[in-house]
């Protein structure tokens, strides 16, 4: 698995924590930035992560901003992306198992690093169940036109 990861200034510290988790799990990753806490625009980081997932350069993406909301909205504008904003373990597991989400968004100002690392680990290690969920995921894809 390869993961594209990005954050704005509000998610920079959490992005660095998650990169450590990716190393621990032996998951290769590409960090698209940002590399500072100076104010930047979250779509500038959501877009390259989403594009890398959509075109197959990465299997999954992780995005972090202050709340995760802006990143998830921006990522979901890219065809083929199913970005889920997650702040709890149940949702992390369910969005992979039932929605086949391919991008995870989180908010550094909403959750602490301990929970964020647990969420990322659950999301990264949960497989899509398919089956009864496949028709629903296909209907989401069909909405893209």
Number of C-alpha atoms within 10 A of each C-alpha: 10 17 24 25 30 30 37 29 21 23 24 22 18 24 29 15 14 20 19 12 16 18 11 9 12 11 13 13 19 16 18 16 19 22 15 14 13 10 10 14 14 26 17 17 24 33 19 19 29 33 19 18 22 20 11 11 14 21 16 24 30 28 32 32 29 21 19 26 19 21 32 28 16 17 29 17 15 19 15 18 23 24 27 27 24 23 21 14 16 12 17 23 22 18 23 23 17 19 21 21 22 23 29 27 28 30 24 23 15 13 16 12 16 10 13 23 19 16 21 22 18 18 25 22 11 15 15 17 14 14 9 9 14 15 11 14 16 11 10 15 14 9 8 11 6
